[in-house]
Amino acid sequence: MARRLTRELAGQPPSSRWGSPPPLPDLFSPDRRGKVLQLLTAQPWRAWKGAELAAILGIENVNSFRVQLSQWSHQGYINKIGPALYGPMPTST
């Protein structure tokens, strides 16, 4: 309650119930695989859909991009979590 009163007195808008998603990182890699790796490692808890990654990168041919993601998972660059779901490779401890 104290946080709510403090926020209202300061004139700040109410916070959303579940919070807003974290912002996407600036993609500075020159190649497509590097940009995908940057996105995956920026939010390692998240399972990314191939279509989401394609939309962020501005890729129109989603089917060929999914094939490329599958190849990268077989090569060990990214982790295929499920059907059309990808994440970063787990770090070894």
C-alpha positions as CSV (number, residue, x, y, z in Angstrom):
1,M,0.0,0.0,0.0
2,A,2.9,2.4,0.8
3,R,4.4,1.8,-2.7
4,R,1.0,2.6,-4.3
5,L,0.6,5.8,-2.3
6,T,4.2,6.9,-3.0
7,R,3.6,6.3,-6.7
8,E,0.3,8.2,-6.8
9,L,1.8,11.1,-4.9
10,A,4.7,11.3,-7.3
11,G,2.3,11.3,-10.2
12,Q,3.6,8.1,-11.8
13,P,1.3,5.8,-13.7
14,P,0.3,2.5,-12.1
15,S,2.6,-0.4,-12.9
16,S,1.2,-3.2,-15.0
17,R,0.2,-6.3,-13.2
18,W,2.7,-8.7,-14.8
19,G,5.2,-6.1,-15.9
20,S,6.2,-5.2,-19.4
21,P,8.6,-7.5,-21.3
22,P,12.2,-6.5,-21.2
23,P,13.4,-4.5,-24.2
24,L,15.2,-6.3,-27.0
25,P,18.9,-5.7,-27.3
26,D,20.5,-3.7,-30.0
27,L,21.6,-6.1,-32.7
28,F,25.1,-5.2,-33.9
29,S,26.2,-8.5,-35.4
30,P,26.8,-8.4,-39.2
31,D,25.4,-11.8,-39.9
32,R,22.0,-13.4,-39.3
33,R,23.3,-16.2,-37.0
34,G,25.0,-13.6,-34.8
35,K,21.8,-11.6,-34.4
36,V,19.8,-14.7,-33.5
37,L,22.4,-15.6,-30.9
38,Q,22.2,-12.1,-29.4
39,L,18.5,-12.3,-29.1
40,L,18.6,-15.8,-27.5
41,T,21.2,-14.9,-25.0
42,A,19.6,-11.6,-24.1
43,Q,16.6,-13.5,-22.6
44,P,17.9,-17.0,-21.8
45,W,14.7,-18.0,-19.9
46,R,12.5,-17.5,-22.9
47,A,11.5,-20.0,-25.6
48,W,11.6,-18.2,-28.9
49,K,9.3,-19.2,-31.8
50,G,11.0,-19.2,-35.2
51,A,8.3,-16.9,-36.5
52,E,9.0,-14.3,-33.7
53,L,12.7,-14.3,-34.5
54,A,11.9,-13.9,-38.2
55,A,9.6,-11.0,-37.5
56,I,12.2,-9.2,-35.3
57,L,14.9,-9.7,-38.0
58,G,12.6,-8.7,-40.9
59,I,12.8,-12.0,-42.6
60,E,9.9,-12.7,-45.0
61,N,10.5,-16.3,-45.9
62,V,9.8,-17.9,-42.5
63,N,9.9,-21.5,-43.8
64,S,13.4,-21.3,-45.1
65,F,14.4,-19.4,-41.9
66,R,13.0,-22.3,-39.8
67,V,15.1,-24.7,-41.8
68,Q,18.2,-22.6,-41.1
69,L,17.3,-22.5,-37.3
70,S,17.0,-26.3,-37.4
71,Q,20.4,-26.6,-39.1
72,W,22.0,-24.3,-36.5
73,S,20.5,-26.5,-33.7
74,H,22.0,-29.6,-35.2
75,Q,25.4,-27.8,-35.5
76,G,25.2,-26.9,-31.8
77,Y,24.9,-23.1,-32.1
78,I,21.3,-22.9,-30.6
79,N,19.1,-25.3,-28.6
80,K,15.9,-26.7,-30.1
81,I,13.5,-26.9,-27.1
82,G,10.4,-28.1,-29.0
83,P,8.6,-27.9,-32.3
84,A,9.6,-24.4,-33.6
85,L,10.9,-23.3,-30.2
86,Y,14.5,-22.3,-29.7
87,G,16.7,-21.1,-26.9
88,P,20.4,-20.5,-26.2
89,M,22.7,-23.5,-25.7
90,P,23.0,-24.2,-22.0
91,T,26.2,-23.1,-20.4
92,S,28.3,-25.9,-18.8
93,T,29.2,-25.4,-15.2
